[in-house]
Amino acid sequence: MVLSPEETIKGLFARCARCGRRLDPEDVFCGHCGKRVREPAASDDHTLEPMKLTDVLMGLGIVCLRKGDYFKAVEKFEKIIAADPGNHKARELLFRARRAVRDITGDSR
């Protein structure tokens, strides 16, 4: 967000109406009390496009794998494959997670 010189100067001396703390020019909320101090500009929306559920599940599954929580990783990758059976990356990671579960449990199936 680019502020005009007048907005910048005004922002340097801005205070929260609720708690009186100093505000930075780009603040939408007071960092101390949480009061909304201005409406967010349309350019403040940094999300370019919404994420798909399968993308979120993929990220969670990878985090679970890295943390060694293989049972939860299996759950995440199975949900991805149920929604998108052609997702080869999810299938590969599911295979790894299941292999890790077998190694832990000693199940040779």
WOUR-V950972 format. One line per field, one symbol per residue. psi: psi as a letter, one per 20 degrees, with the letter a starting at -180 (. if undefined). burial: I if it has 9 or more other ideal C-beta (glycine too) atoms within 8 Angstrom, else O. A space follows every 50 residues. Layout:
psi=???
burial=???
This chain:
psi=ppqrhghggghhjqqphgijqqqqhjphqpigijppirpqqhiioiogqq qqhhgghgggggggghijmhghgggghhhghhhnhjnhghgghgggghgh gghgijpj.
burial=OOIOOOIIOIIOOIOIOOOOIOIOIOIIOIOOOOIOIOOOOOOOOOOOOO OOOIOIIIOIIIOIIOOOOIOIIIOIIIIIIOOOOOIOOIIOIIOIIIOI IIOOOOOOO
